[in-house]
Amino acid sequence: MATIRERAGRWQAIIKRKGYPQQSKTFDIKKDAEKWARQEERAMDAGTWADQSAAMQTTLAEALVRYEKEVTSGKKGADTERVRITKWKRHKLAQKALGTLKASDFAGYRDARLKDGAAAATVRLELAIISNLFNVARKEWSFEGLANPIEAMRLPTSKNARNRLFLDGEEARLLQALAPAARGEDGRFGDGCANPLLRPLVQLALATAMRRGELLALRWENIRLADRVAHLTDTKNGHSRDVPLSSAAAEVLRALPRAIRGPVFPITPNAVKLGFVRAVERARKRYEAEGGKDERMLSDLHFHDLRHIAVTALAEKLPNIVELAAVSGHQDVRMLRRYYHPKAEDLARKLG
């Protein structure tokens, strides 16, 4: 039987039972203390009781530090996930104990992010980190009985997949903005891109349809320019593959400073993201300065759009969807249907 006692104007419930660690909790109202004690004792009687002390003593921020060290560090997208974790640590929810966080807390976070203009897919990725953290804490960190609040809430629904393609003149303007900037006598860079590797990176993305992570993982020892083949040892899908290089792709690689071994593009994912955003902004400003009025020009253009643009162009050269999948790295050819638009008359001729 639990002991309920008054201390300094508050009510403390204490449970002592053989085979269980002593439990205690303080409440402002006596009825709340009695209710909590009854719930804990019922769980002990039913054999469903779990020790929540660790979850009540560990904040989300502290758990994120451990998660980043033990889980994130082993992921392919570790750098990107670390950026999201850093943002989570700064959020007010990070100061709460894991055991006190509810679905309503994260539902409020979801609604605020969407209201601020964050994409549904972005918010889902941010919440996925928290969801996995709770699962890892329960399964591997001995946080027994810790419920995953993300599983009890509604996740934002992503809109249709992006189908962004270049407008007339847009590619040329982007590549112009990516031209390496010259450093002045004062040591500062002039108008242009500070990183000379960003322009060839974008050019290779457009020529091969490789993902950003695949481009950054590309190594000189895995490139056979004579055969026009680039070998990817580790892709998003977890499988290695050979990427055929067009003459344009091979020319981009030949123009780069060559090494025997090592990464072709020693750039971090975040540097690519920021550099690309700044280049688009520079191109847009130049377009407006020249009197451009089209609001769509150089607007809402992301680095990942280059893959869609490249696959769309490749689909015209490779009407065989299986061959197209071999180049793009899609494991499921169904993902390529939006790029494949055969004409009925051409199919009729093939049928004979």
N, C-alpha and C positions, 0 to 999 in steps of 0.2 A: 504494500500500500504506500502510495506516495506521501511525502511530507510536504505540507504547504505552510510556509511561515512568512511573517511580515518582517521586512527589513528596510529601514529608512524610508518608510512610506510606500514601498513597493512589495510585491508578492513573489516569493521564490518557491518554485516547485522542485523537489529533490526526489529522485527515484533510485532506490538501492535494491538490486535484485541479484541473486546468485547467478553467476555465469555471464553477467553483463557489466560493462563499465558504468560507474555512477553517472547519472545524468541530472543536470540541473539547468533551469532557465528562469529568468526573472521577468515579471509582467507588471503592468501598471494596475491591472484589475485582477482580483482574486479569481473570478469566474474563468478568465483566460488561462490562468495558471492551472486550475483544476481541469479544464478542457484539454490542455496540452498533455497533462499527466495521464489522463484517461486514454488518449490516443496512443501515447507511447507504450503504456502497459498492455493495451489491446494488441498492438503489433508484436510485443514480446510473447504474449500468450499464443498468438497465431503463428509464431515463428517467422514473421515477415519483417521484423525490426532490423534496421540497418543503422550503423553508427554514422551520424551526420556531423560529428564534431570537426573532422578535417575540412568538410565543405563549408562549414560555418566560420572557420578560422582562416580560410584561404580566399583572398580577393581574386577577382577576375584578372587584374593586372599581374599578380604573382603567378597565376596559372598560365598566363600568356607568355611570361618569361620562360617558364619550364617547357611549355609547348614549342616555343620557337627553338629552344636548344635541342630538344629530344625528337621532335617530329618534323618541323619545318626544314631544319638543316639537311634532312635526307631527301627532300623533294627536288624535282627538276626545276620547278618554278619558285625556288626558295627566295630569290631576291625580290620578286614581285610580292610574294606572301609576306615577307618581312615588312614591306612598306605598309601593307594593310594592317599588320599587327601593331606597328608603331602608332597608327591612327587610333586603333582600338585602345591602346594603353592611355591615350590622352582623353578618351571619352569618359564622361562622368560615371557610366555604368561599370567601368573598370575598377572603381573604388569599392564596389559592393562585393560581399562574400558570395561565392558560387551558390551556396545553399539558399540564398535569399533571392536570387534572380528568377524572374518569372517570364512566361511567354509575353505578357503584357508589356514588360520592359523593352523587349526586343521588337515588339510590334510597334511601339512608339518610335523606336530608332528607325525601323523600316519606313514608317510614314514620313518622318522628318527628312530622311535622305531623299525619298522620292519627291517630296515637296520642294527640296532644294535643287532638283533637276538631275539627280543621279539616275543613271540607266537602271532598269530593273535587273539586268544581268549583273551589273556591278554590285548591287545590293545583295543579290543572291550569293555572290562569291564572298562578300564580307561576312554574311551570316553563316556560310558554310564553314568558315574557320571556327566560329564559336560552336557550331553543332559538333564538329569533329573533336574539338577540345573537350566538350562535356562527355562524349563517348569514350575518349581516351582516358579521361579522369576516372570514369566509372569502371572501365575494364582493366586498366593497367596501373592506375595510381592508388587503388584501394579506396576510392571515394564511394563507398557502398551506398546503394540506394539513391544516388544522385540522378535526378530526372533531367532529361535534355529539354530545355524550354523551347528550342527551335522546332522540335518535332511536334509541338503542340500549337504552332501558329501557322498562319497562311503566308507562304512565300510570295513575293511579287512575281507576276507572270511576265515573262519576257515577250516582247513584241516579235513580229516576224523577223527572220534573219535579215541582216543588212545586205542590201543589194547595190551598194554604192559603186558607181563606175565613174571614170573620168569624163568631164565635160570637154567640149572642144577647146583645145589650148591649155587645159588644166595641167596635164602632165609636163609640158614644156615649162610652164611657169614654176611648177614645183621643183623640177630639176635645176632650174636657174637659181632658185632660192637656196638650193642645197650646194651650190658651188662653193668651194673652200674660200674662206675669207682671208685676206692678207693682213699680216700683223704690222701695225704702224711703228714708227720710231718710239712712241711712248709705250709700246708693249701691248697695246690694246688691239683687238681684232676689229676690222672694218665690217662693212655690210656683207653678210654671207654666213656660211656655216663654219663654226670654229673647229669642228671635227672633220678632217678630210676623208674619213672612211664612211661617213654617213651617206654621201651621194652614191658611191658604188654599192653600198648595202641595199639602198632602195632600188637601184638599177637591177641588181641581181634578184631581188624579191620579185620584181615585175617580169623578169625573164624566166624564172624557174617556178614561181608560185610556192616557194618554200616559206614555212612559218618563221616568225622572228626567232624563236628558240632554236630552230634548225639552222638558220643562218649564223647565229652566234656560236653554235656548236661545231660549225664547219672548220675542219683542220686541213692544213696544207698537205700532210702526209696521206690524206684520204681523197685527194683530188688527182685525177689522171687527165690532164689537159689534152694529151695526145689522143685519148679515146673519147674525150668530151664527156666524162662521167665524174660525178661527185658522190662519194659514199658517205651516207649518214649512219653512224653507229648507234645513235640513240635518238628516237623521234618521240613525238607526243603520244603515239600509239604503243610505244614500247618495242617497236620492231625496227631493225636496221633496213635500209633500202638504198638502192642506187638511183641517183637523179640524173637523167640525161641532160646535157647542157647544150643549148642552142649555140649557134655561132656568136650571137650577141652576148650570151652569158659567159662563154669562154673568153670573149674579148674583154669583158669587165674584169675577170680574174687575171688575165695576162697583164693588164695595166696596173695591177696592185703590186706593192713591194713584196717580193716572194721570199719565203723562208722555207727551210727544209722541213721543219716541224712547227707545230703550234697553231693557235687559232688564226683564221683568216681575218676575222674582225674582233680584235680585243677591245670590245665595248660592253658595258653593262646594259641589261635590258632597260633600266630606268633612264640611262643616258640616251638610248635610242628613242625612247618615248618622248622625253623632253626636247631633244634635238629636232625630232620630226614635227612636234607641235609648234616650235618656234619657226621652223622653216615654212610651214603652212601660213602662219601669221604674217611672216615677212612677205610671202608671195601675195597674200590677200591685200596687204597695205600697198604694195607696188601696183597691183591691179586697180585699186581704188584711185591711187594717185594718177594713173593713166586715164581715168575717166570711166572705168568699168562700173556697170550698174547692176549686173546680175547677182542677186543675193546668194544664189546657189554656188557660185564660183568660189572654190577654195574654202568652203564652209562645211563643217561636219565631216571632215576627212580624217580618218584614223589610219595608223600604220597597218592594222590588220586588213583594212580595205584593199590593200595592195594584193593580197592573196586572192580575193574574190575577182579583182580586176584581171590578174594574171591567169587564173583558171578560165575565166570567160574567154580570154584571147586564145588560150590553148585549146579550148573546146572547138574553135573554128578550124584548127589545124589537125586535131585528133578527134574525128567524129565517132571513133570507137570508144565507148564509155569505159571499157575495161582498160584500154591503153591510157586514157586520160587519168584514171584512178592510179595507175602505176606511176605516173609522173607526179601527180599532186599528193599522193600518199594517203588518200582517203581509203579507209578499210571497208566502208560500206558504200557501195556504188549508189545507193539511194540518195546519199548526200549530194550527188552530182547531178541529179535530175534537173535542177534549176539552171544548169549550164548547158544541158543537152536539148537542142531544139531541132530535131530532124524534120525535113519537109516531107509531106505525104507523097509527093511525086517522086522524090528520090528513093523512098522506101519501096514504092511500087516498082521502080526499075530494078531494084535489087531482088525483088520477089520473082521477077521474070514473067 
